[in-house]
Amino acid sequence: MDKPVIKKEQVDTLYDAKFVRLYDLRYAEGKHYFDATRRKAEDLVAIKSDEEFQTMLPDAVTIAVVLHLPGEEPKMLLSYEYRYPVGRFLLSPIAGLLDPEDADAEDPLRSGAAREIFEESGIRMSETDTITVLNPCAFSTPGMTDESNAFLCADITLQNLDCLNQTNAVGTELFRGFELVTKDEAAELYRSGRDRFGNTFSLATWALLGYFAFGRQ
């Protein structure tokens, strides 16, 4: 069966605000599909060519920050971030939207990741630290939105945790402390799907816990 081809003229804007938009994708005569997105109409994923789709940048980066401290096993750095649609502080990896200037960087994903790591943890990466791309563009819930995340891992060596802070939060970001977990603790969180308070968390948190616990060499 041939796929529907959606052209720019088949897209109607239903709602347009600074941080979210809603479009009607008229994929056939009398047929409608709705897309909630951060993107402007000319940058919707649905209207991209195959080449544009395969080379597009994601909306955001989500990072498994792995800290290497003297005499200790590696630990994954998580935080408790307030998630407005859920109304709670949820166990979360470091993450954030790509800024427009990231697109002009030599490596947009790593540029965005390094900035978000500093903003949400206070850690400035050194030349000996590394960032690995795990997945360049994964769609969150493609039945409802074209929003996408790149998943990365940052291996960072620190002498101590003195630099950790959450004072650089921007906009609506709210944080309530950090959580450092060992590989075994990450495995338990991954299996249970609940943090130490008994609360569930996001799919992104679950995926990166699984990577840290089971996917690293």
C-alpha positions in Angstrom: 0.0 0.0 0.0 1.4 3.4 -1.0 2.0 5.8 1.9 0.0 9.1 2.0 2.1 12.0 0.8 1.4 15.2 2.7 2.3 18.5 1.0 2.7 21.8 2.6 -0.6 23.0 1.2 -2.3 20.1 2.9 -1.3 21.4 6.4 -3.7 23.7 8.3 -2.6 25.5 11.4 -5.2 25.0 14.2 -3.2 26.5 17.1 0.0 28.5 17.2 1.8 29.5 20.4 5.4 30.1 21.4 6.1 26.6 22.6 3.5 24.3 21.0 1.5 24.2 17.8 -1.3 22.0 16.5 -1.7 21.2 12.8 -4.3 19.3 10.8 -2.5 17.0 8.3 -5.0 16.5 5.5 -3.5 13.3 4.2 -6.4 12.5 1.8 -9.7 14.0 0.7 -11.8 14.3 3.9 -9.1 12.6 6.0 -7.5 14.4 8.9 -4.7 13.6 11.3 -3.6 16.0 14.0 0.0 16.8 15.0 1.0 18.5 18.2 4.5 19.9 17.7 7.1 22.5 18.6 7.9 23.0 14.9 6.8 25.7 12.5 4.7 24.7 9.5 7.6 24.8 7.1 9.7 22.5 9.3 7.1 19.8 10.0 8.6 16.3 9.7 5.5 15.0 7.8 6.3 17.2 4.7 10.0 16.6 4.6 11.5 14.6 1.7 13.2 11.3 2.5 16.6 13.0 2.3 15.5 15.8 4.6 14.0 13.3 7.0 17.2 11.2 7.2 19.4 14.2 7.9 17.1 16.3 10.1 18.2 17.4 13.6 16.0 16.3 16.5 14.2 18.8 18.7 16.1 17.9 21.8 19.0 16.0 23.4 18.7 13.6 26.3 21.9 12.5 28.0 23.0 9.6 30.2 25.6 11.5 32.2 28.1 8.9 33.7 30.4 10.3 36.4 33.8 8.7 37.1 35.0 9.6 40.6 38.3 8.5 42.1 38.1 5.1 43.7 34.4 4.7 42.9 32.5 2.7 40.3 30.8 4.8 37.5 27.5 6.3 38.5 24.7 7.8 36.4 23.7 11.3 37.3 19.9 11.9 37.4 17.9 14.7 38.9 14.4 15.3 40.1 12.8 17.7 37.6 9.2 19.1 37.9 7.1 17.9 35.0 4.2 20.2 34.6 1.8 17.9 32.8 2.3 15.3 35.5 2.4 17.8 38.4 5.3 16.2 40.1 9.1 16.0 40.4 10.1 13.0 38.3 13.4 11.2 38.2 15.0 12.5 35.0 18.1 12.5 32.9 19.7 15.7 31.8 17.9 16.9 28.7 16.9 20.0 26.8 15.9 21.5 23.5 18.5 22.2 20.8 19.0 26.0 20.5 19.0 27.6 17.0 22.7 28.2 17.3 23.4 24.5 17.8 22.5 23.9 14.1 25.5 26.0 13.1 27.9 24.2 15.4 30.3 21.7 14.0 28.5 18.9 16.0 25.0 20.1 16.9 24.1 17.2 19.2 27.3 17.3 21.2 27.1 21.1 21.4 23.5 21.0 22.8 24.4 18.2 25.2 27.4 20.0 26.7 25.3 23.1 27.2 22.5 21.2 28.9 24.9 19.4 31.2 26.2 22.7 32.4 22.8 24.3 32.8 21.3 21.4 34.7 24.3 20.1 36.7 26.9 22.8 36.8 29.4 20.5 35.2 31.7 22.0 32.5 33.0 19.2 30.3 36.8 19.0 29.8 38.7 18.0 26.7 39.2 14.5 28.1 35.5 13.9 28.7 33.6 12.2 25.9 30.1 12.3 24.4 28.8 9.4 22.5 25.6 9.4 20.3 23.4 6.5 21.2 20.5 7.3 18.9 20.5 10.4 16.6 16.7 10.9 16.5 14.1 9.0 18.3 10.4 10.0 18.1 8.6 10.3 21.4 5.1 9.4 20.6 4.7 9.5 16.8 1.0 8.8 16.8 0.5 12.2 18.4 3.6 14.4 17.8 6.7 14.6 15.6 8.8 15.6 18.6 12.1 13.8 18.7 15.1 13.4 20.9 18.7 12.4 20.3 20.0 10.1 23.0 23.6 10.5 24.1 26.0 9.3 26.8 28.5 11.7 28.4 31.4 10.1 30.3 32.8 12.7 32.7 35.7 12.5 35.1 35.4 14.5 38.3 37.6 14.7 41.4 34.6 15.4 43.6 31.0 16.5 43.4 31.6 20.1 44.6 30.6 21.6 41.2 27.1 20.1 41.2 24.4 22.6 41.4 21.0 23.4 39.9 21.2 27.2 39.9 21.4 27.6 36.1 17.9 26.4 35.3 16.2 28.5 32.6 12.6 29.4 31.9 10.1 27.1 33.6 12.7 24.5 34.7 12.4 23.5 38.4 14.7 21.0 40.0 14.8 19.3 43.4 18.2 17.6 43.9 20.3 14.9 42.2 20.3 11.1 42.3 23.5 9.2 41.6 22.9 5.5 40.8 25.3 2.6 40.4 24.9 0.1 37.6 23.1 -2.3 40.0 20.8 0.5 41.3 20.0 1.5 37.7 19.1 -2.1 36.9 16.7 -2.2 39.8 15.1 1.1 38.8 14.8 -0.2 35.2 13.1 -3.4 36.4 10.7 -1.8 38.8 9.8 1.4 36.9 9.6 3.3 40.1 12.0 5.6 42.0 12.9 5.3 45.7 9.7 7.3 46.5 7.5 4.8 44.6 6.9 7.2 41.7 7.0 6.2 38.1 9.1 8.2 35.5 9.5 9.0 31.9 10.2 6.6 29.0 13.5 8.5 28.4 14.6 7.9 32.0 13.7 4.2 31.6 15.6 3.9 28.3 18.8 5.4 29.6 18.7 3.5 32.8 18.6 0.3 30.7 21.5 1.5 28.6 23.6 2.3 31.7 22.7 -1.0 33.4 22.8 -3.4 30.5 24.0 -1.7 27.3 27.5 -0.5 28.1 30.6 -2.5 27.3 
